[in-house]
Amino acid sequence: MSEARPARAPRRDATRRREALIAAAATAFDEQGYGVAMETIADAAGVGRATLYRNFKDREALALAIFAREIDRLEGTIDARAPIADTIGMLVREGARASALFARIALELRMDAAHLAAFRALGERLAEVVAPAVAAAQARGELAAEAGAHEVVLAVRMLGGLLRPVLAADEREAQLASALAMVMRGLMPRG
């Protein structure tokens, strides 16, 4: 009976290539649209097509990896001690690029059952990332008990639509502040 080998962590160069592909894809999808040639992404990352397809079976898997990386990045920015309105505002601002990218590619994103399951898992992961801040806000009386992590994620997604690059920064901030105040009224405990 042979003993199963423990899975090895990817080599550093393989990890670097994967990260380069994700970064190149995010830029290419943003600048050229979701239909950009996969070869263009591979070239921008400095790798060959075989490396791209070894890491990502298709463009949908690559798009999902972009959003997973964004959730990883956001996870390190959340402070559960901060007021929840500040946290929501920060998540909207910090996630603006990913929200804009998702809006740009959403119409062309093909979702088979496996991709849809992976996309839903990303939504659950984001809810898990914000859950400690939500629990702390509920304990402080800032959020109603029924306003959980999924509702906060939905609020972030809705508010993310306001941060359009065509508006001046002060105009975006004013719209966000006004909309955030409205959203918070809906999420606060009823007295």
C-alpha positions in Angstrom: 0.0 0.0 0.0 1.6 3.3 -1.1 1.3 6.4 1.0 -0.2 9.5 -0.6 2.2 12.3 -1.0 1.2 15.6 0.5 0.4 18.2 -2.1 3.3 20.6 -2.7 2.9 24.3 -2.7 3.4 25.8 -6.2 6.9 26.9 -7.0 7.5 30.6 -6.7 8.0 31.0 -10.5 4.7 29.2 -11.2 3.0 31.5 -8.6 4.6 34.6 -10.2 3.4 33.5 -13.7 -0.1 32.8 -12.4 -0.3 36.3 -10.8 1.1 37.9 -13.9 -1.6 36.2 -16.0 -4.3 37.5 -13.6 -3.0 41.0 -13.6 -2.6 41.0 -17.4 -6.1 39.7 -17.9 -7.6 42.3 -15.6 -5.9 45.0 -17.6 -6.8 43.5 -20.9 -10.4 42.9 -20.0 -10.6 46.5 -18.7 -9.0 48.1 -21.8 -10.0 45.8 -24.6 -13.1 44.1 -23.4 -13.9 40.5 -22.4 -13.4 39.2 -25.9 -9.7 40.1 -26.0 -7.6 37.3 -27.5 -6.2 34.9 -24.9 -2.8 35.2 -26.7 -2.8 38.9 -26.0 -3.2 38.2 -22.3 -0.4 35.5 -22.4 1.9 37.9 -24.2 1.2 40.7 -21.7 2.0 38.4 -18.9 5.3 37.3 -20.6 4.2 33.6 -20.9 3.1 31.3 -23.6 -0.4 30.0 -24.4 0.4 26.7 -22.9 1.2 28.3 -19.5 -2.0 30.3 -19.7 -4.1 27.2 -20.3 -2.2 25.2 -17.7 -3.3 27.7 -15.2 -6.8 28.6 -16.5 -8.9 26.3 -18.6 -10.8 29.2 -20.2 -11.4 32.9 -20.0 -14.2 32.4 -17.5 -11.8 30.7 -15.1 -9.4 33.6 -15.6 -12.2 36.2 -14.9 -13.2 34.3 -11.7 -9.5 34.3 -10.6 -9.4 38.1 -11.0 -12.4 38.4 -8.7 -11.0 35.9 -6.2 -7.8 37.9 -6.1 -9.8 41.1 -5.4 -11.6 39.4 -2.5 -8.2 38.3 -1.1 -7.0 41.9 -1.3 -10.1 43.4 0.3 -9.9 40.9 3.2 -6.8 42.6 4.5 -8.5 46.0 4.5 -11.4 45.4 6.8 -11.3 46.5 10.4 -14.2 45.1 12.4 -13.8 47.9 14.9 -14.5 50.6 12.4 -18.1 51.9 12.0 -19.9 49.7 9.5 -20.8 52.7 7.3 -17.1 53.5 7.0 -16.4 49.8 6.2 -19.0 49.7 3.5 -17.7 53.0 2.0 -14.2 51.7 2.0 -15.3 48.4 0.3 -17.1 50.4 -2.4 -14.0 52.6 -3.0 -11.5 49.8 -2.8 -13.6 47.5 -5.0 -14.5 50.1 -7.6 -12.1 48.7 -10.2 -13.3 45.2 -9.8 -17.0 46.3 -9.9 -16.4 48.3 -13.1 -14.6 45.4 -14.6 -17.4 43.0 -13.7 -20.0 45.4 -15.2 -17.9 45.5 -18.4 -17.6 41.8 -18.8 -20.9 40.6 -17.2 -22.8 40.6 -20.5 -20.3 38.4 -22.2 -19.4 36.1 -19.3 -20.6 32.6 -20.1 -21.7 30.7 -17.0 -22.0 27.0 -17.3 -22.9 25.1 -14.1 -19.3 24.8 -12.9 -18.6 28.5 -13.5 -21.8 29.5 -11.9 -21.0 27.5 -8.8 -17.6 29.1 -8.6 -19.1 32.5 -9.0 -21.6 31.8 -6.2 -18.7 30.5 -4.1 -16.9 33.8 -4.6 -20.1 35.6 -3.3 -20.1 33.4 -0.3 -16.4 34.0 0.3 -17.0 37.8 0.2 -19.8 37.4 2.7 -17.5 35.4 5.0 -14.8 38.2 4.7 -17.3 40.9 5.8 -19.0 38.7 8.4 -16.8 39.7 11.4 -17.3 43.4 10.7 -21.1 42.8 10.4 -21.2 40.9 13.7 -19.3 43.6 15.4 -21.6 46.3 14.0 -24.6 44.3 15.1 -23.2 44.1 18.6 -22.6 47.9 18.6 -26.2 48.4 17.4 -25.2 49.8 14.0 -27.0 47.1 12.0 -30.3 45.3 12.4 -30.1 41.6 13.3 -31.6 40.7 9.9 -29.0 42.8 8.1 -26.3 40.2 7.7 -23.2 39.8 5.7 -25.1 39.0 2.5 -27.1 42.2 2.8 -23.9 44.2 3.4 -22.4 42.6 0.3 -25.5 43.5 -1.7 -25.2 47.1 -0.5 -21.6 47.3 -1.5 -22.5 45.9 -5.0 -25.3 48.5 -5.4 -23.2 51.4 -4.2 -20.3 50.3 -6.4 -22.4 51.3 -9.5 -22.1 55.0 -8.4 -18.3 55.3 -8.8 -18.1 56.0 -12.5 -14.8 57.3 -13.7 -16.5 60.0 -15.9 -17.5 61.9 -12.7 -15.1 64.2 -10.8 -13.8 62.7 -7.6 -15.7 65.1 -5.4 -18.9 64.4 -7.3 -18.4 60.6 -6.9 -17.8 61.1 -3.2 -20.9 63.3 -2.8 -23.1 60.7 -4.5 -21.6 57.9 -2.5 -22.1 59.7 0.8 -25.8 60.4 -0.1 -26.5 56.9 -1.3 -24.6 55.3 1.7 -26.7 57.4 4.1 -29.9 56.0 2.4 -28.6 52.4 2.5 -27.6 52.7 6.1 -31.1 53.9 7.1 -32.4 50.6 5.6 -29.8 48.5 7.4 -30.1 50.1 10.9 -32.2 48.6 13.7 -35.7 49.9 13.8 -36.3 51.7 17.1 
